[in-house]
Amino acid sequence: MLSTAGKPPNLRKARKRDAIADAIARRADEIERDPKRERQAMLRFLAYLKPSAHFFVIASLCGVTIYLVPNLIPTTVGYVLDHILGNGGAGAASAAKSNVLFRALDWYLAHTVGMGASKAARIQTLLGSLLVFLPFWGVLVFFRAYFAGIGGQRVIFKLRNDLYEHIQSLSLSYFRRERSGSIVSRLTSDVALAQNFIGNACTNLWMDSLSIIILGGFLLTLDRKLALTAFAVLPLWIMSVRLFGQQIRKASHAVQEGLSEMSGQVQEKMSGVTVVQAFAQEKREVRLFHRLHRSLLTRQVTAVRLASFNMAMSNLLTTIAPVIVVWVGALEVLHGKLTPGTLLMFWAFLGTFYGPLQRITDLAAVISNASAAIERIFQIFDICPEVKEKENAITLPRIQGKVEFDHVWFGYDENPILKDISLTIEPGEVVAFVGPSGAGKSTLIQLVPRLYDVTKGAIRVDGRDIRDFKKSWFRSFIGMVLQDNILFTGSIRDNILYGRPDADDDAIVEAAIAGNAHDFIESQTDGYDTEIGERGTKLSGGQKQRIAITRAFLRDPRILILDEATSALDSESEQLIQTALNRLMVGRTTLIIAHRLSTILHADSIIVMDQGRIVEQGKHADLLAMGGLYYNLYKAQFENALSAHDAAKDFLTEETDVIDPYAEHAR
């Protein structure tokens, strides 16, 4: 047997890509179904129907009437055959006594043309009245669809709003664990399946169940022997629905999980399409998508096959049963115990009786899909925010900006990232955090606006634990400018207003001038109303950064957080942004993370971190004199810059010494 190492490179790469796709696909298969949790989720979902219950009650009553009204036709035909055209007899007399509808028609004729009227007059009266009455059936069809649709839309509106509100309340750690595509899938495809449950399954299920009960009772009054014959298939039908329903629900759950995985993969790769194209990996991504899609197709085929078996079994039972009923009924007619008109009417009623059974069977797949989707929706509802707000959270008129870290510890799963951090920052001070990658700088900064909560210890602002503050109020005093600032689809004005939505145009322009953004904004086609595309793709990196600074100026924060705000920019943009940042830092408590140490030389204090601890603290000159970690970082950065400069200089010198053959030929 050949090893993978002996395979051609292309084949090895293909198998590796297949392994990646298979690993992603297996996640959906490894998720076990929990029937108890599904039932609880369904009960919670049904609670959303209560405020709109009156819509569904009206729709269901209209629906029951819609299915019962057509039964007037075979009833009238049976009455005409047995009591007007026929000779009556013992069978007709017995049917007339037991059939409530026949007695109602007797009463109707007695109070209109009279029972002594001619056969033609009685037939014309009955069938003419039926033609006048039937158009109201169309009105009921409209009201049934209208009220069911209105109720369903109201329920889904409330559910989707509550779900989105809950997602917004979750902590940052949740969004770092979950793919954005998977979260969007819950809000779109899963909620759509829940809506399908309301529109097609919920009202139809109640309506069909009530129709079966009413018609079953009526069939018993019409002829008990034939009714019991018709009911004989019900146990087999129930067993079929239960058997296939459980399997369909499991298959549907796997389909939804597979769709979520595929959506997450697509969302991730679409947002990173620049990298995909830059590295010419389009074919690789197509292959990966094909494998994921193929895995999803396999699950979908399984679900379709089970639904088809379920449907075939139901149709078989409900097709055989009427034949048996007619067989038994025909023998009853031969023995004079039943009239042909009654048998015809009973046979016509069977279509209305078995029709709801077939629809309920068809709804099994819809209900199973919806159950899996609803369970996934409430999985998110069951996730509690890790950063919780106290019931008695307080607000203050203003904060000064004094920040204290009091023996702060933080980590995940008992693995500490920050270890016993103690630090005091006075109002208006500029404090920079430096250290090697993974030292915990960004994590420490993210604790200040409570994107995470400390594991042990406390962070205080103006002497109060920040966990005592109302989150939204406290965060309104904090401004952040990051290395990769997120801008949203919309205009430049919309993105600036994200800092303070109630600001007027004068405040926006003033902030843009302070952020060195006004000139480039005015040079755009539509000025402040220029559309910038998704994540600001129509703007350069420096322009996006200046809009982010403008947004921070508009917010007028007391505490300012700068995380690599000037990295990865050209020298001109960096100078403009650094000038704007210097203005922004004036009078504000500022916390800076910077890899380029040249940008923090004038900080009031520099905090050097390593492996989650503070190892050095002081001003630039003092830290250099200590000859510790900061000195080594600064020296390495300075030497790297000189080495890169010397290498570029030597390279350019060598290039100029090379004789250009075309230039020589020209001479």
C-alpha positions in Angstrom: 0.0 0.0 0.0 1.4 3.3 -1.0 1.8 6.0 1.6 0.6 9.6 1.2 4.2 10.7 0.9 4.5 8.7 -2.3 1.4 10.3 -3.9 1.7 13.1 -6.4 1.7 16.6 -4.8 -1.6 17.6 -6.4 -3.3 14.5 -5.1 -1.9 15.0 -1.6 -3.1 18.6 -1.5 -6.6 17.5 -2.8 -6.9 14.9 -0.1 -5.8 17.4 2.5 -8.5 19.8 1.3 -11.0 17.0 1.4 -10.0 16.3 5.0 -10.6 19.9 5.9 -14.1 19.8 4.4 -14.9 16.4 6.0 -13.8 17.8 9.4 -16.1 20.8 9.0 -19.0 18.6 7.8 -18.6 16.1 10.7 -19.3 18.9 13.2 -23.0 18.8 12.2 -23.1 15.0 12.4 -21.5 14.9 15.8 -24.2 17.1 17.4 -26.6 14.8 19.2 -30.3 15.5 19.2 -32.0 16.1 22.6 -35.7 15.3 22.3 -36.4 16.8 25.8 -34.7 20.1 24.8 -36.6 20.1 21.5 -39.9 19.8 23.4 -39.0 22.6 25.8 -37.9 24.8 22.9 -41.3 24.1 21.1 -43.2 25.0 24.2 -41.2 28.3 24.5 -41.9 29.0 20.9 -45.6 28.4 21.3 -45.6 31.0 24.1 -44.9 33.5 21.3 -48.2 32.6 19.8 -50.3 33.7 22.8 -50.5 37.5 22.0 -51.7 36.6 18.5 -53.8 33.6 19.5 -57.1 35.3 18.4 -55.8 35.5 14.9 -55.1 31.8 14.8 -58.4 30.9 16.4 -60.3 32.9 13.8 -58.1 31.4 11.0 -58.7 27.8 12.4 -62.5 28.3 12.6 -62.6 29.7 9.1 -60.5 26.7 8.0 -62.7 24.1 9.6 -65.7 25.8 8.0 -63.9 25.7 4.6 -63.5 22.0 4.8 -67.0 21.3 6.2 -69.0 23.5 3.8 -68.2 21.3 0.7 -69.8 18.4 2.5 -73.2 20.1 1.9 -72.9 19.0 -1.7 -72.8 15.2 -1.2 -75.4 15.6 1.7 -77.8 17.4 -0.6 -77.2 14.8 -3.4 -77.8 11.9 -1.0 -81.0 13.6 0.3 -82.2 14.1 -3.2 -81.5 10.5 -4.2 -83.1 8.9 -1.1 -85.9 11.3 -0.1 -87.0 13.0 -3.3 -86.1 10.8 -6.3 -86.0 7.4 -4.4 -88.9 5.4 -2.9 -87.6 5.7 0.7 -88.0 2.5 2.6 -86.5 1.2 5.9 -83.0 2.2 5.0 -84.0 5.8 4.1 -86.2 6.2 7.2 -83.3 5.0 9.4 -80.9 7.3 7.7 -83.3 10.2 8.1 -83.6 9.7 11.8 -79.8 9.4 12.4 -78.6 12.0 10.0 -78.6 15.4 11.5 -78.1 17.1 8.1 -81.1 15.2 6.6 -83.3 16.4 9.5 -82.0 20.0 8.9 -82.9 19.7 5.2 -86.4 18.4 6.1 -86.8 21.5 8.3 -85.5 23.8 5.6 -87.9 22.5 3.0 -90.9 22.5 5.4 -90.3 26.2 6.1 -89.7 27.2 2.4 -91.7 25.4 -0.2 -93.3 22.8 2.1 -92.8 19.1 2.3 -95.9 18.6 0.1 -94.4 20.5 -2.8 -93.4 18.8 -6.1 -90.1 16.9 -6.4 -88.9 19.5 -9.0 -89.7 22.4 -6.6 -87.9 20.8 -3.7 -84.9 19.9 -5.9 -84.7 23.5 -7.3 -85.0 25.0 -3.8 -82.3 22.8 -2.3 -79.7 23.1 -5.2 -80.6 26.8 -5.8 -80.0 27.7 -2.2 -76.7 25.8 -2.3 -75.5 27.8 -5.3 -76.4 31.0 -3.4 -74.6 29.9 -0.3 -71.4 28.5 -1.8 -69.9 31.9 -2.8 -69.5 32.8 0.9 -67.0 29.9 1.0 -64.6 32.1 -1.0 -64.9 34.8 1.6 -63.9 32.3 4.3 -60.9 31.2 2.3 -59.7 34.8 2.2 -60.2 35.4 6.0 -58.5 32.1 6.8 -55.4 33.0 4.8 -55.4 36.6 6.0 -55.7 36.0 9.7 -53.2 33.1 9.6 -50.7 35.3 7.7 -51.1 38.3 10.0 -50.7 36.2 13.1 -47.7 34.5 11.7 -46.0 37.7 10.7 -46.6 39.2 14.2 -45.1 36.2 15.9 -42.0 36.1 13.7 -41.5 39.8 14.0 -41.4 39.5 17.8 -39.2 36.3 17.7 -36.6 37.8 15.3 -36.5 41.1 17.3 -36.0 39.3 20.6 -33.4 37.0 19.1 -31.4 39.9 17.6 -31.7 41.9 20.9 -30.4 38.9 22.8 -27.5 38.4 20.4 -26.6 42.1 20.8 -26.5 41.5 24.6 -24.0 38.6 24.4 -20.4 39.2 25.4 -17.5 39.6 23.0 -16.3 36.1 23.8 -19.4 34.5 22.2 -18.7 36.3 18.9 -15.1 35.2 19.0 -16.2 31.5 19.4 -19.0 31.5 16.8 -18.8 32.2 13.1 -20.7 35.2 12.0 -22.3 33.2 9.2 -23.6 30.7 11.7 -25.2 33.5 13.7 -26.8 35.0 10.6 -28.1 31.6 9.7 -30.1 31.5 13.0 -31.6 34.9 12.2 -32.5 34.1 8.6 -33.0 30.4 7.6 -33.9 29.1 11.1 -36.4 31.9 11.7 -37.8 31.3 8.2 -38.4 27.7 9.0 -40.1 28.7 12.2 -42.3 31.0 10.1 -43.1 28.2 7.8 -44.2 26.2 10.8 -46.7 28.9 11.7 -48.0 29.6 8.2 -48.3 26.0 7.0 -48.2 23.7 10.0 -49.5 25.5 13.0 -53.0 26.6 11.8 -53.4 23.7 9.4 -52.6 21.2 12.2 -55.2 22.7 14.5 -57.7 23.1 11.7 -57.2 19.5 10.3 -57.3 18.0 13.8 -60.6 19.7 14.6 -62.0 18.8 11.2 -61.1 15.1 11.8 -62.9 15.1 15.2 -66.0 16.8 13.8 -66.2 14.6 10.8 -65.5 11.5 12.8 -68.4 12.2 15.1 -70.7 12.9 12.2 -69.6 9.6 10.4 -70.5 7.7 13.6 -74.0 9.2 13.6 -74.4 8.4 9.9 -73.5 4.7 10.1 -71.5 3.3 13.0 -70.3 0.1 11.2 -68.9 2.0 8.3 -67.4 4.6 10.6 -65.6 2.0 12.6 -64.3 0.5 9.3 -63.0 3.9 8.3 -61.3 4.4 11.6 -59.5 1.1 11.5 -56.6 2.7 9.6 -55.9 5.3 12.3 -53.7 3.2 14.6 -51.5 2.2 11.6 -51.4 5.9 10.5 -50.4 7.1 13.9 -47.6 4.4 14.1 -46.3 5.5 10.7 -46.3 9.2 11.6 -44.5 8.6 14.9 -41.9 6.2 13.4 -41.0 8.4 10.4 -41.5 11.7 12.3 -38.7 10.9 14.7 -36.3 10.0 12.0 -37.3 13.0 9.9 -36.7 15.3 12.8 -33.2 13.9 13.4 -32.3 14.2 9.7 -33.7 17.8 9.6 -31.5 18.7 12.6 -28.5 17.4 10.7 -29.5 19.5 7.6 -29.8 22.7 9.6 -26.4 22.2 11.3 -24.8 21.4 7.9 -26.4 24.6 6.5 -25.1 26.6 9.4 -21.5 25.2 8.9 -21.7 26.0 5.2 -23.1 29.5 5.8 -20.2 30.2 8.2 -17.6 29.0 5.7 -19.1 31.2 2.9 -19.4 34.3 5.1 -15.8 33.9 6.2 -14.4 33.5 2.7 -16.6 36.3 1.2 -15.3 38.7 3.8 -11.8 37.6 3.0 -12.1 37.5 -0.8 -9.2 39.8 -1.2 -6.8 37.2 0.4 -8.4 34.4 -1.6 -7.8 36.2 -4.9 -4.4 37.5 -4.0 -3.2 34.0 -3.3 -5.0 32.6 -6.3 -7.0 30.1 -4.1 -10.3 30.4 -6.0 -10.3 26.8 -7.1 -9.4 25.6 -3.7 -12.3 27.4 -2.2 -14.7 26.1 -4.9 -13.5 22.6 -4.1 -14.0 23.1 -0.3 -17.5 24.6 -0.9 -18.3 21.7 -3.2 -17.4 19.1 -0.5 -19.4 20.9 2.1 -22.3 21.3 -0.2 -22.1 17.6 -1.1 -22.2 16.7 2.6 -25.3 18.9 3.0 -26.9 17.3 -0.1 -26.4 13.9 1.4 -28.3 14.9 4.6 -31.0 16.6 2.5 -31.5 13.5 0.4 -31.9 11.4 3.6 -34.5 13.8 4.9 -36.4 13.8 1.5 -36.3 10.0 1.4 -37.8 9.6 4.9 -40.5 12.2 4.1 -41.3 10.4 0.9 -41.7 7.0 2.8 -43.9 8.7 5.3 -46.0 10.3 2.6 -46.3 7.0 0.6 -47.4 5.0 3.7 -50.1 7.6 4.5 -51.4 7.7 1.0 -51.5 4.0 0.8 -53.5 3.7 4.0 -55.9 6.5 3.1 -56.4 5.0 -0.4 -57.1 1.4 0.6 -59.5 2.4 3.4 -62.2 3.9 1.2 -62.3 0.8 -1.0 -62.9 -1.4 2.1 -65.6 1.0 3.4 -67.4 0.9 0.0 -67.1 -2.9 0.0 -68.7 -3.2 3.5 -71.3 -0.5 2.6 -72.3 -2.2 -0.7 -73.1 -5.4 1.3 -75.2 -3.3 3.7 -77.1 -1.9 0.7 -77.7 -5.4 -0.6 -79.2 -6.5 2.7 -81.5 -3.4 2.8 -79.7 -1.9 5.9 -78.4 1.1 4.0 -79.6 3.3 1.1 -77.4 4.0 -2.0 -77.7 7.7 -1.3 -76.4 7.3 2.2 -73.5 5.1 0.9 -72.7 7.8 -1.7 -72.7 10.5 0.9 -70.6 8.5 3.3 -68.1 7.7 0.5 -67.9 11.5 -0.4 -67.3 12.3 3.3 -64.3 10.0 3.4 -62.4 12.3 1.1 -62.9 15.1 3.5 -62.0 12.8 6.5 -58.9 11.3 5.0 -57.7 14.6 3.4 -56.7 16.2 6.7 -54.8 13.0 7.6 -52.8 13.2 4.4 -52.1 16.9 5.0 -50.9 16.2 8.6 -48.6 13.5 7.2 -47.2 16.0 4.6 -46.7 18.5 7.4 -44.5 16.0 9.3 -41.5 17.2 7.3 -42.4 20.8 7.8 -42.9 20.3 11.6 -39.6 18.3 11.8 -37.6 21.0 10.0 -39.2 23.7 12.1 -38.6 21.8 15.4 -34.9 21.5 14.6 -34.8 25.2 13.6 -36.7 26.3 16.7 -34.4 24.2 19.0 -31.4 25.9 17.4 -33.0 29.4 17.9 -33.5 28.8 21.6 -30.0 27.5 22.0 -28.9 31.1 21.5 -31.6 32.3 23.9 -30.1 30.0 26.5 -26.6 31.5 26.2 -26.2 34.0 29.0 -24.0 37.1 28.6 -20.7 36.6 30.5 -20.6 40.4 31.2 -23.8 40.9 33.3 -25.3 44.1 34.5 -26.3 44.4 38.1 -30.0 45.0 38.9 -29.1 48.1 40.8 -26.4 49.4 38.4 -25.7 53.1 38.9 -24.9 56.2 36.8 -23.1 59.4 37.7 -23.3 62.9 36.3 -19.8 62.6 34.9 -16.5 60.7 35.4 -13.1 62.2 35.8 -11.2 59.3 34.3 -9.0 57.9 37.1 -8.5 54.2 36.3 -7.2 51.6 38.8 -6.3 48.0 38.2 -6.5 46.3 41.6 -4.8 42.8 41.6 -6.5 41.9 38.3 -6.6 38.4 37.0 -8.2 37.2 33.9 -8.3 34.0 31.8 -10.4 31.3 30.1 -11.0 27.8 31.5 -8.6 28.3 34.5 -5.8 29.4 32.2 -4.8 32.9 33.3 -3.8 35.4 30.7 -3.4 38.3 33.1 -1.8 37.7 36.4 -2.1 40.0 39.4 -2.1 43.4 37.5 -2.0 46.4 39.8 -1.8 49.9 38.3 -3.2 53.4 38.8 -3.7 55.9 36.0 -4.6 59.5 37.0 -7.1 61.5 35.0 -5.6 63.0 31.9 -2.5 60.8 31.9 -1.2 59.1 28.8 -0.1 55.5 29.5 1.4 53.2 26.9 1.4 49.4 27.1 4.2 47.5 25.3 5.6 44.0 25.3 6.1 41.0 23.1 3.2 39.4 21.2 0.9 37.5 23.6 1.9 39.5 26.7 -1.7 40.4 27.4 -1.8 44.1 26.4 -4.9 44.0 24.3 -6.7 41.7 26.8 -5.9 44.2 29.6 -7.2 47.1 27.5 -10.5 45.3 26.6 -11.3 44.9 30.3 -11.7 48.6 30.7 -14.9 49.0 28.7 -16.1 45.7 30.1 -15.9 43.8 26.9 -14.8 41.1 29.4 -15.0 40.9 33.1 -12.1 40.3 35.4 -11.7 36.8 36.8 -10.3 38.1 40.1 -9.6 41.5 41.5 -11.3 44.7 40.3 -11.0 47.6 37.9 -12.2 51.0 39.4 -12.9 54.3 37.7 -13.0 57.3 40.0 -12.9 54.9 43.0 -16.0 52.8 41.9 -15.9 49.2 40.6 -16.9 49.4 37.0 -19.2 46.4 37.5 -21.4 48.8 39.6 -22.0 51.0 36.6 -24.7 50.7 34.0 -22.8 49.3 31.0 -24.3 51.6 28.3 -23.8 54.7 30.5 -20.2 53.8 31.4 -19.2 52.9 27.8 -20.6 56.3 26.6 -17.5 57.9 28.3 -15.1 55.6 26.4 -13.7 56.1 22.9 -11.7 53.5 21.0 -9.5 53.8 17.9 -8.2 50.5 16.7 -5.8 49.3 14.1 -8.6 47.8 12.0 -11.6 50.0 12.7 -14.9 48.7 11.5 -16.9 51.0 9.3 -20.5 50.0 8.2 -22.3 50.2 5.0 -23.8 53.7 4.6 -22.5 57.2 4.2 -19.5 58.9 5.9 -22.0 60.9 7.9 -23.7 57.7 9.2 -20.4 56.2 10.4 -19.3 59.4 12.1 -22.7 59.7 13.9 -22.1 56.2 15.3 -20.1 57.9 18.0 -23.0 60.2 19.0 -26.2 59.7 17.0 -27.9 62.9 18.3 -25.1 65.2 17.0 -25.9 68.0 14.6 -24.0 68.9 11.3 -21.9 71.6 13.0 -20.6 69.1 15.6 -19.8 66.6 12.8 -17.8 69.1 10.8 -16.0 70.3 13.9 -15.0 66.7 14.8 -13.9 66.0 11.2 -11.7 69.1 11.2 -10.1 68.0 14.5 -9.6 64.5 13.1 -7.9 65.8 9.9 -10.7 64.2 7.9 -12.7 67.2 6.7 -10.7 68.0 3.6 -10.7 64.5 2.1 -14.4 64.2 2.9 -15.2 67.4 1.1 -13.3 66.2 -1.9 -15.6 63.1 -2.2 -18.3 63.2 -4.8 -21.2 63.6 -2.3 -19.1 64.9 0.6 -20.4 63.7 4.0 -23.2 61.8 2.2 -20.7 59.7 0.2 -21.4 55.9 0.4 -18.4 54.0 1.5 -19.4 50.4 0.8 -19.2 47.4 3.1 -16.6 47.8 5.8 -15.5 51.1 4.1 -14.0 49.3 1.0 -14.2 52.5 -1.1 -11.8 54.3 1.3 -8.1 53.9 1.9 -6.7 52.7 5.2 -5.7 56.2 6.2 -9.1 57.6 5.3 -10.9 55.0 7.3 -8.7 55.6 10.3 -9.4 59.4 10.2 -13.1 58.7 10.1 -12.7 56.5 13.2 -10.8 59.3 14.9 -13.5 61.7 13.9 -16.1 59.4 15.4 -14.1 59.4 18.7 -13.8 63.2 18.7 -17.6 63.4 18.3 -18.1 61.1 21.2 -15.9 63.3 23.4 -14.8 60.5 25.7 -13.1 60.8 29.1 -11.2 57.6 28.6 -9.5 57.0 25.2 -8.2 53.6 24.1 -5.8 53.5 21.1 -4.8 50.0 19.9 -2.2 50.1 17.1 -4.0 53.1 15.7 -1.1 54.2 13.4 0.4 50.9 12.3 0.3 49.7 8.7 -0.1 53.2 7.3 2.1 55.2 4.9 4.2 58.0 6.3 1.9 60.8 5.1 -1.2 59.2 6.5 0.6 58.3 9.7 1.6 61.9 10.2 -1.9 63.2 9.7 -3.4 60.6 12.0 -0.8 61.1 14.7 -1.5 64.8 14.7 -5.2 64.1 15.0 -4.5 61.6 17.8 -2.4 64.1 19.7 -5.3 66.6 19.7 -7.7 63.8 20.7 -5.5 62.8 23.7 -5.5 66.3 25.2 -7.3 66.3 28.6 -8.3 62.6 28.4 -7.1 59.5 30.2 -5.4 57.7 27.3 -4.4 54.0 27.2 -2.2 53.2 24.2 -1.0 49.9 22.7 1.8 50.4 20.2 4.4 48.1 18.6 6.3 51.1 17.2 7.9 52.5 20.3 8.8 55.7 18.5 5.1 56.7 18.8 5.0 56.6 22.6 8.2 58.3 23.6 6.3 61.2 25.3 3.9 59.0 27.3 3.5 59.9 30.9 4.2 56.3 31.8 5.1 53.2 29.8 4.0 49.8 31.1 6.1 46.9 30.0 4.2 43.5 30.0 5.4 40.0 29.5 3.4 36.7 30.0 0.5 38.5 31.6 2.4 40.5 34.1 3.8 44.0 34.5 7.6 43.6 34.5 8.7 47.2 34.1 7.1 50.7 34.5 8.4 54.2 33.9 9.2 56.9 31.3 11.1 56.1 28.1 14.5 57.4 29.3 14.2 55.6 32.7 13.3 52.3 31.0 16.2 52.5 28.6 18.5 53.2 31.5 17.3 50.0 33.3 18.5 47.9 30.4 15.7 45.4 30.8 12.9 44.1 28.5 12.0 47.5 27.2 15.6 48.3 26.3 15.8 45.0 24.4 12.6 45.7 22.5 13.7 49.2 21.6 17.1 48.1 20.6 15.8 45.3 18.5 13.3 47.6 16.8 15.9 50.2 16.1 18.5 47.8 14.8 15.9 46.1 12.6 15.0 49.5 11.1 18.7 50.3 10.5 19.3 46.9 9.0 16.4 47.2 6.7 17.5 50.7 5.7 21.1 49.5 5.0 20.0 46.5 3.1 17.7 48.6 0.9 20.6 51.1 0.4 23.0 48.4 -0.6 20.5 46.8 -3.0 19.8 50.1 -4.8 23.6 50.8 -5.0 24.2 47.4 -6.6 21.3 48.0 -9.1 22.7 51.3 -10.2 26.1 49.6 -10.9 24.6 47.1 -13.3 25.1 48.2 -17.0 21.7 48.5 -18.8 22.2 46.7 -22.2 19.6 48.9 -23.7 21.2 52.1 -22.4 24.6 50.8 -23.8 23.1 50.1 -27.1 21.6 53.6 -27.2 25.1 55.1 -26.6 
